[in-house]
Amino acid sequence: MAKRDYYDVLGVSKGASADEIKKGYRAKAKALHPDRNADKPDAEAGFKEANEAYDVLKDAEKKAAYDRFGHAAFEGGMGGGRQGGQQGDFGSAFSDVFDDLFGDFMGGQRGGSGGRGAARGSDLRYNLRISLEEAFSGLQKTVNVPTSVACDSCNGTGAEGGSEPTTCPTCSGMGKVRAQQGFFTVERTCPTCSGMGQIIKNPCKSCSGAGRVEKDRALSVNIPAGVETGTRIRLAGEGEAGMRGGPTGDLYIFIEVANHKLFERDGTNLFCRVPVSMSTAALGGSIEVPTIDGGRGRVQIPSGSQSGRQMRLRAKGMPTLRGGNAGDMLIELAVETPVNLTSRQKELLREFADLSEENNPEASSFFSSVKSFWESMKS
C-alpha cells in the first residue's frame, strides 16, 4: 500500500509553518492515542503514522528533502535520509509535545534547557488597612513584611566559602529525568537534585544551602489618592528571594479601606446622613455639614423637606484613582421627631396639629387610599 502524504496525515497544508505542523500533530496524537482508543484497533496504526510524519516534518533538513523527493527521500539513501527513517523516531517526536499533551496531568512545568538551580522567589501578599481620610488624600506608608532575603554569607549561592554549585550528574542540569515506558516518554523530577539542576557539595551553614534566610523587611509604600477596597499595588522585586541566587518575586499590597462613622462610600461619591429638626424641615433653613477633606459645607434646606431628600455638593467626594474630577457628596436628610417634650411644647404641638390638617398632603393621600381599600373589601 502506498504511503499517505505526511502533510495529509497531520491534516496541514504543504506550506504549513512549524507551529502549524506541531499543532496538527498534537491534535492527531490526542485523537489517536491507543490509551484513549482501546476499542479501536486501527488507532495504534494511525498514531504511529502520525509520529512518523511529525518526525520528518519537524526537522528542517528532513522536511526539505521530503518536499523535494517525497517518500523516496528516505528510501535507498536519496537525499541523505537514513535507512529505516520511515518508521519514525517515536520517542523523539512524542517527547516534543509530551508536556503540551499531558503536562497538566503530570502537574509540572516543562523542562527547559540549562540549569534550574536559580529558582524564582514566590510572590507575597500584604493586606493593608487604611482610613477613608487616608484613601482621600493618599499617603506614604511603611510596612514590615516577613520574607526571605538573599543570604549574605554565601551571596545567595547556597554554597559555603565561595564555592559554586555543580551541575547535577543525573539530569545534566535539566532538573528532570525521562524514561521510556511503552508509548510514553515519562518525565519526572530528578531524585538527585530535587529538580534544582544543581547540587551543592558544601552547603552554606547560615542558610543550609537554600541561598536565602528569613527576615523582616521595612518597605515604604506610596498609596495614591482615590484607592478603594480591593485596589492592588505591585512592588516589583520586593517579594521572596529566589533559591540559590534566583530572581526575586514581587510584593502585592492589597488595600482595605475601613468604614467611616460619618461617610458611606460608593465609588467616587460619598453619602452623609444628616438629621434635621422638624421645624427646620418644615420652615427651611441652612445647615453646616462636614466634608471628607476636614472642611465644612453649607447646605440650604428647602421648606417642606421630607426624610430621605438628597442634596448634592459637587466635587466634594473622593478623587479618582488616576486623576481627573472628584466625585460628589450627597446629603440625605433625616427629619427628627423631638423627644422629652415639656408641657408647653406639647400644648403648642396640639394647637399646631389642629391647625395643620391641610398641611400633610402625603398623609391625606395615604389615608384616603386606605379608606377606599376598606370600602372595597366590604363590598
TORGU-258287 format. One line per 3 residues: number of its first residue (from 1); their letters; for each residue x, y, z of C-alpha. Coordinates in Angstrom, 1 decimal, m for minus. Layout:
N
NUM	A	X/Y/Z | ...
END
This chain:
379
1	MAK	0.0/0.0/0.0 | 1.3/3.4/m1.0 | 2.3/5.7/1.9
4	RDY	0.0/8.6/2.6 | 1.3/12.1/2.2 | 2.8/13.3/5.5
7	YDV	1.0/16.6/5.3 | m2.3/14.8/4.8 | m1.5/12.6/7.8
10	LGV	m1.2/15.6/10.1 | m4.1/17.5/8.5 | m2.0/20.5/7.4
13	SKG	m1.1/22.2/4.1 | 2.2/21.7/2.4 | 3.3/25.3/3.2
16	ASA	2.4/24.9/6.9 | 4.7/26.6/9.5 | 6.5/24.7/12.2
19	DEI	3.8/25.8/14.7 | 1.0/24.6/12.5 | 2.7/21.2/12.0
22	KKG	3.2/20.8/15.7 | m0.5/21.8/16.3 | m1.6/19.3/13.7
25	YRA	0.5/16.5/15.3 | m0.9/17.4/18.8 | m4.4/17.1/17.5
28	KAK	m3.8/13.7/15.9 | m1.9/12.4/18.9 | m4.7/13.2/21.2
31	ALH	m7.3/11.8/18.9 | m5.5/8.5/18.0 | m3.6/7.7/21.2
34	PDR	m4.1/4.0/22.0 | m4.8/4.6/25.6 | m7.8/6.7/24.6
37	NAD	m9.0/4.3/21.9 | m8.9/0.8/23.5 | m11.9/m0.2/21.4
40	KPD	m10.4/0.9/18.1 | m7.6/m1.4/16.9 | m6.8/0.9/14.0
43	AEA	m6.0/3.8/16.2 | m2.5/2.5/17.1 | m1.5/2.3/13.4
46	GFK	m2.8/5.8/12.9 | m0.9/7.0/15.9 | 2.4/5.5/14.7
49	EAN	1.7/7.0/11.2 | 1.3/10.5/12.8 | 4.5/10.1/14.8
52	EAY	6.4/9.1/11.6 | 5.1/12.1/9.7 | 5.9/14.5/12.5
55	DVL	9.4/13.1/13.0 | 10.1/14.1/9.4 | 8.3/17.4/9.1
58	KDA	9.5/18.8/12.4 | 13.2/18.6/11.2 | 14.0/21.3/8.7
61	EKK	16.5/19.2/6.7 | 14.2/16.2/6.6 | 11.3/18.4/5.6
64	AAY	13.2/20.0/2.8 | 14.2/16.6/1.5 | 10.7/15.3/1.7
67	DRF	9.3/18.4/0.0 | 11.7/17.7/m2.9 | 11.7/14.0/m3.2
70	GHA	8.7/12.8/m1.3 | 8.9/9.4/0.5 | 11.7/8.5/m1.9
73	AFE	14.0/10.8/0.1 | 14.2/8.2/2.8 | 14.4/5.1/0.7
76	GGM	17.7/3.8/m0.5 | 19.6/6.8/0.8 | 18.4/9.5/m1.6
79	GGG	18.5/13.0/m0.1 | 20.7/11.9/2.7 | 18.0/10.3/4.7
82	RQG	18.8/7.4/7.0 | 17.6/3.9/6.3 | 14.5/3.0/8.2
85	GQQ	13.7/6.6/8.8 | 10.1/6.0/7.7 | 9.5/4.2/10.9
88	GDF	9.8/7.5/12.8 | 11.7/8.2/16.0 | 8.7/7.8/18.2
91	GSA	10.4/8.8/21.5 | 11.8/12.0/19.9 | 8.6/13.0/18.2
94	FSD	6.3/12.3/21.1 | 8.5/13.8/23.8 | 8.5/17.2/21.9
97	VFD	4.8/17.6/22.6 | 4.5/15.3/25.7 | 4.3/18.3/28.1
100	DLF	1.7/20.0/25.9 | m0.5/17.0/25.9 | m0.1/15.7/29.5
103	GDF	1.8/18.5/31.3 | m1.2/19.5/33.4 | m1.9/15.9/34.3
106	MGG	1.7/15.3/35.4 | 1.5/18.5/37.5 | 4.8/20.0/36.4
109	QRG	6.2/22.7/34.2 | 8.0/22.0/31.0 | 11.7/21.3/31.5
112	GSG	13.9/23.9/29.9 | 17.4/23.6/28.7 | 20.1/24.7/31.1
115	GRG	20.3/24.7/34.9 | 17.3/25.1/37.1 | 19.1/25.8/40.3
118	AAR	18.3/29.5/40.4 | 14.5/29.3/41.1 | 12.4/32.4/41.2
121	GSD	11.2/33.5/44.6 | 7.5/33.5/45.4 | 5.2/36.5/45.1
124	LRY	4.0/37.8/48.5 | 0.7/39.4/49.6 | 0.3/42.1/52.2
127	NLR	m3.1/43.3/53.4 | m3.0/47.0/54.3 | m6.0/48.6/56.1
130	ISL	m6.2/52.4/55.8 | m8.8/55.0/56.8 | m11.2/56.8/54.4
133	EEA	m9.3/60.1/55.1 | m6.1/58.4/54.0 | m7.7/57.0/50.9
136	FSG	m8.9/60.5/50.1 | m5.5/62.2/50.4 | m3.1/59.4/49.7
139	LQK	m0.1/58.7/51.9 | 3.4/57.2/52.3 | 3.2/54.1/54.5
142	TVN	6.0/52.0/55.9 | 5.1/48.3/56.2 | 7.0/45.4/57.8
145	VPT	7.0/42.4/55.6 | 8.3/39.0/56.8 | 10.0/37.4/53.8
148	SVA	13.1/35.5/52.6 | 16.1/37.5/51.6 | 19.4/36.5/49.9
151	CDS	21.9/35.0/52.3 | 24.8/37.4/53.0 | 27.2/34.6/54.0
154	CNG	27.1/32.9/50.6 | 25.7/35.8/48.4 | 22.7/33.7/47.7
157	TGA	24.5/30.8/46.1 | 23.9/28.4/48.9 | 27.5/27.2/48.8
160	EGG	30.0/27.6/51.7 | 33.3/29.5/51.4 | 32.9/30.9/47.9
163	SEP	32.4/27.5/46.2 | 29.9/27.1/43.4 | 27.1/24.6/42.9
166	TTC	27.9/21.9/40.4 | 25.7/20.6/37.7 | 23.7/17.5/38.7
169	PTC	25.2/14.4/37.1 | 21.9/12.6/37.0 | 19.9/15.1/34.9
172	SGM	22.8/17.1/33.5 | 21.2/20.3/34.9 | 17.7/19.8/33.4
175	GKV	16.1/19.2/36.8 | 14.1/16.3/35.3 | 14.8/12.8/34.0
178	RAQ	12.9/11.0/31.3 | 12.2/7.3/30.9 | 10.6/5.4/28.0
181	QGF	7.6/3.3/29.1 | 5.9/1.8/26.1 | 4.3/4.5/24.1
184	FTV	5.0/7.1/26.7 | 8.1/9.2/27.5 | 7.6/9.8/31.2
187	ERT	9.3/12.9/32.7 | 9.9/13.1/36.5 | 11.7/15.4/38.9
190	CPT	15.3/14.4/39.2 | 15.7/12.5/42.5 | 19.3/13.6/43.0
193	CSG	18.9/17.4/42.9 | 15.1/17.5/43.6 | 14.5/19.4/40.4
196	MGQ	17.1/22.1/41.0 | 19.5/21.0/38.3 | 22.5/21.6/40.6
199	IIK	23.9/20.0/43.7 | 25.9/21.7/46.5 | 28.6/19.6/47.9
202	NPC	29.5/22.1/50.7 | 26.2/23.9/51.8 | 26.3/27.3/53.5
205	KSC	25.9/26.9/57.2 | 23.8/30.1/57.5 | 21.1/29.1/55.0
208	SGA	21.6/25.3/54.8 | 22.2/25.6/51.1 | 19.0/27.4/50.2
211	GRV	20.7/30.7/49.4 | 18.2/32.7/51.4 | 17.2/33.3/55.0
214	EKD	14.0/34.5/56.8 | 14.0/38.2/57.7 | 11.6/41.1/58.3
217	RAL	11.9/44.0/55.9 | 10.6/47.6/56.3 | 9.3/48.9/53.0
220	SVN	7.9/52.3/52.1 | 4.7/52.1/50.0 | 3.2/55.0/48.2
223	IPA	m0.6/54.8/48.4 | m2.2/57.1/45.8 | m5.2/59.2/46.5
226	GVE	m8.5/57.6/45.4 | m7.7/53.9/46.3 | m10.6/51.7/47.5
229	TGT	m11.0/48.3/48.9 | m9.6/45.7/46.5 | m7.0/48.0/45.0
232	RIR	m3.8/46.1/44.4 | m0.4/47.8/44.3 | 2.5/45.8/42.9
235	LAG	6.1/46.3/44.1 | 8.3/44.5/41.6 | 11.2/42.6/43.1
238	EGE	10.2/43.1/46.7 | 8.8/39.6/47.2 | 10.6/36.5/48.4
241	AGM	14.2/36.0/47.3 | 14.9/33.3/44.8 | 16.5/30.0/45.6
244	RGG	20.3/30.0/45.1 | 20.5/33.4/43.6 | 17.4/33.2/41.5
247	PTG	15.3/36.3/40.7 | 13.2/37.8/43.5 | 9.4/37.6/43.4
250	DLY	7.0/40.5/43.6 | 5.1/42.0/46.6 | 1.4/42.8/46.2
253	IFI	m0.2/45.3/48.6 | m4.0/44.7/48.8 | m5.8/47.8/50.2
256	EVA	m8.8/47.6/52.5 | m10.5/51.0/53.3 | m12.1/51.0/56.8
259	NHK	m15.7/52.0/57.3 | m16.3/55.7/58.3 | m18.6/56.8/61.1
262	LFE	m19.9/59.8/59.1 | m19.5/58.9/55.4 | m20.5/56.0/53.3
265	RDG	m18.6/55.5/50.0 | m20.0/54.4/46.6 | m17.2/54.6/44.0
268	TNL	m16.1/58.2/44.0 | m19.3/59.5/45.6 | m19.8/60.0/49.4
271	FCR	m23.1/59.8/51.3 | m23.7/61.6/54.6 | m27.0/61.2/56.5
274	VPV	m27.7/64.4/58.4 | m30.5/64.7/61.0 | m32.5/68.0/60.9
277	SMS	m35.2/69.2/63.2 | m38.8/69.0/62.4 | m39.1/72.8/62.4
280	TAA	m36.1/73.3/60.1 | m37.5/70.7/57.6 | m40.9/72.5/57.7
283	LGG	m39.7/76.1/57.6 | m36.5/75.6/55.7 | m33.1/76.9/56.7
286	SIE	m29.4/76.4/56.4 | m27.3/73.7/58.0 | m23.5/73.1/58.1
289	VPT	m22.1/69.7/57.1 | m18.6/68.1/57.3 | m16.6/67.3/54.2
292	IDG	m14.0/64.5/53.8 | m11.2/66.9/53.5 | m11.8/68.2/57.0
295	GRG	m13.7/71.3/55.8 | m17.3/72.4/56.2 | m20.0/72.8/53.6
298	RVQ	m23.3/74.8/53.9 | m26.5/73.3/52.6 | m29.8/75.2/52.1
301	IPS	m32.8/73.2/53.3 | m36.0/73.9/51.3 | m39.2/74.4/53.3
304	GSQ	m41.3/71.3/53.5 | m38.4/68.9/53.1 | m39.1/65.2/54.0
307	SGR	m36.9/62.5/55.3 | m34.8/60.9/52.5 | m34.5/64.0/50.5
310	QMR	m31.0/64.4/49.0 | m28.9/67.4/48.1 | m25.6/67.4/46.2
313	LRA	m22.3/69.1/47.0 | m20.4/69.0/43.7 | m16.8/67.7/43.7
316	KGM	m16.8/67.1/47.5 | m16.5/63.3/47.1 | m13.5/61.0/46.6
319	PTL	m10.8/61.7/43.9 | m10.5/59.3/41.0 | m7.5/56.9/41.3
322	RGG	m5.8/58.2/38.1 | m6.6/61.8/38.4 | m9.5/63.8/36.9
325	NAG	m12.6/65.2/38.5 | m13.6/64.1/42.0 | m17.0/62.6/42.9
328	DML	m19.9/64.3/44.7 | m21.1/64.3/48.2 | m24.8/63.5/48.7
331	IEL	m26.5/64.9/51.8 | m29.5/62.8/52.9 | m32.0/64.4/55.3
334	AVE	m33.4/62.6/58.3 | m36.2/64.6/59.8 | m36.0/64.1/63.6
337	TPV	m39.1/63.9/65.8 | m38.5/65.8/69.1 | m38.5/63.8/72.3
340	NLT	m38.8/64.6/76.0 | m41.3/67.4/75.4 | m42.3/69.9/78.1
343	SRQ	m45.9/70.6/78.8 | m45.8/73.9/76.9 | m44.3/72.2/73.9
346	KEL	m47.0/69.5/73.9 | m49.6/72.2/74.1 | m48.2/74.1/71.2
349	LRE	m47.9/70.9/69.1 | m51.6/70.0/69.8 | m52.6/73.5/68.7
352	FAD	m50.4/73.2/65.6 | m52.0/69.8/64.8 | m55.5/71.3/65.0
355	LSE	m54.4/73.9/62.5 | m52.5/71.7/60.1 | m55.0/69.3/58.7
358	ENN	m54.4/70.6/55.2 | m50.6/70.7/55.5 | m50.0/67.0/55.2
361	PEA	m50.8/66.0/51.6 | m48.9/62.7/51.8 | m50.8/61.6/54.9
364	SSF	m54.1/62.7/53.4 | m53.5/60.8/50.2 | m52.4/57.7/52.1
367	FSS	m55.4/57.5/54.4 | m57.8/58.3/51.5 | m56.4/55.2/49.8
370	VKS	m56.8/53.2/53.0 | m60.4/54.3/53.2 | m61.1/53.2/49.6
373	FWE	m59.4/49.9/50.3 | m61.6/49.1/53.3 | m64.7/50.0/51.4
376	SMK	m63.8/47.8/48.5 | m63.2/44.9/50.9 | m66.7/45.3/52.5
379	S	m68.3/45.2/49.1
END
